[in-house]
Amino acid sequence: MPNAIRIHETGGPEVLRYEQVETGEPGPGQVRIRQTACGLNFIDVYMRTGLYPVPELPATLGMEAAGVIEVVGDGVKDLVAGDRVAYAMAIGGYAETRLIDANKLIKLPDAIDDQTAAAMMLKGLTAHYLLFRTYPVKAGDTILVHAAAGGVGLLLCQWAKHLGASVLGSVGSREKAELAMAHGCDHPIFYREENISQRVRELTDGEGVAAVYDSVGQATFEASLDSLRPFGVLATFGNSSGKVKSFDPNILAPKGSLYVTRPTLATHTATRELLVEGAERLIDVVSKGIVKININQTYALAETAQAHRALEARKTTGSTVLIP
Ligand SMILES: NC(=O)c1ccc[n+]([C@@H]2O[C@H](COP(=O)([O-])OP(=O)(O)OC[C@H]3O[C@@H](n4cnc5c(N)ncnc54)[C@H](OP(=O)(O)O)[C@@H]3O)[C@@H](O)[C@H]2O)c1
């Protein structure tokens, strides 16, 4: 029987159990995949701790993976056994094999290997919607990316730079600053020791940035608002330091008629059209080497708890891949 990482209750990394789970046969519109690489994302931590509810327990966690189609269910068009595919935002990813709706899958070109696909789908589709839909970045814009050396962060820095933006990036260490700067970040901000908004004002001649892409959440929310220029956009899209506390929208007026949005990749991949648009752009920039995927940590699937510990302890950079 195939193995998977499941939780039977929410809690710390110790609730992640490596166990045998029956996969079964695909129903209409589904396929069965043999997975070769699974992505690790902060959303997996939120689901493990209970910050985001899972549909039912026990649950196989994991939202992203790549692999090969083994069996195709009735009514599936355009996919056959043997196709290499990848997906994001479909719970059940931490597994050797799984069933999945075919309309969630993106076929992989030869230029993108399975580990790269598992490292880029969820984070890359996120970077795509943030830069193209949430606040469409234009050449000449200055933006601020928090956790710039992280999984989503490194993709945002590279892609925004390619679009012609000037990129400020907050980082937790000197090593992370080096990495971010090698991937499109023009100016690192050491947010553990520097005042973020003061530093942003210094770097932008007092003006502030057009947009802040903030995945850190609670710890950076106010500084992010204070870093914006008039009419600037705060995309608060994650909670790695905890959930943003409720706030009074009146504070946005004196700070410059600001916009705050709390987007999710779930909405941005809810239709086939939205998913394909993002995936095509992502595959294009990765295939051409414009956006490089940094797999800086790999773990055996059985060692997923260790990978969670490292991610939560801010010990990772770029993407982490779990190998079934
Ligand atoms: N809304 C969406 O659609 C969406 C989609 C994908 C991801 N996300 C969010 O984007 C964020 C990034 O995800 P990722 O998987 O790429 O993770 P990641 O950025 O690689 O890892 C999190 C990083 O956040 C920073 N951080 C700051 N305060 C932290 C704290 N108290 N605890 C832990 N980390 C802290 C750390 O970098 P430093 O050491 O440099 O501070 C850490 O390495 C997550 O918040 C995730 O939920 C949202």
The ligand as a Gaussian input file, in Angstrom:
#p B3LYP/6-31G(d) Opt

LIG

0 1
 N       -2.429000      33.996000      -0.030000
 C       -1.858000      33.191000      -0.897000
 O       -2.396000      32.988000      -1.993000
 C       -0.557000      32.545000      -0.577000
 C       -0.026000      31.608000      -1.446000
 C        1.248000      31.092000      -1.170000
 C        1.926000      31.486000      -0.030000
 N        1.333000      32.377000       0.801000
 C        2.042000      32.842000       1.999000
 O        3.303000      33.319000       1.629000
 C        4.227000      33.119000       2.692000
 C        5.460000      32.498000       2.164000
 O        5.264000      31.130000       1.972000
 P        6.498000      30.190000       1.667000
 O        5.957000      28.817000       1.682000
 O        7.226000      30.705000       0.483000
 O        7.376000      30.393000       2.977000
 P        8.768000      31.192000       3.149000
 O        8.562000      32.618000       2.810000
 O        9.826000      30.454000       2.442000
 O        9.040000      31.021000       4.698000
 C        8.595000      31.927000       5.615000
 C        9.610000      33.056000       5.850000
 O        8.919000      34.114000       6.491000
 C        9.819000      34.828000       7.283000
 N        9.244000      35.041000       8.622000
 C        9.079000      36.233000       9.214000
 N        8.578000      36.088000      10.427000
 C        8.436000      34.769000      10.652000
 C        7.992000      33.992000      11.753000
 N        7.574000      34.574000      12.903000
 N        7.980000      32.653000      11.645000
 C        8.381000      32.056000      10.512000
 N        8.820000      32.739000       9.430000
 C        8.856000      34.089000       9.492000
 C       11.116000      34.036000       7.351000
 O       12.090000      34.696000       6.536000
 P       13.150000      35.714000       7.230000
 O       14.035000      34.895000       8.108000
 O       13.856000      36.343000       6.079000
 O       12.322000      36.684000       8.002000
 C       10.750000      32.684000       6.781000
 O       11.834000      32.051000       6.144000
 C        3.448000      32.375000       3.772000
 O        2.975000      33.298000       4.719000
 C        2.306000      31.772000       3.007000
 O        1.204000      31.538000       3.793000
 C        0.106000      32.903000       0.554000

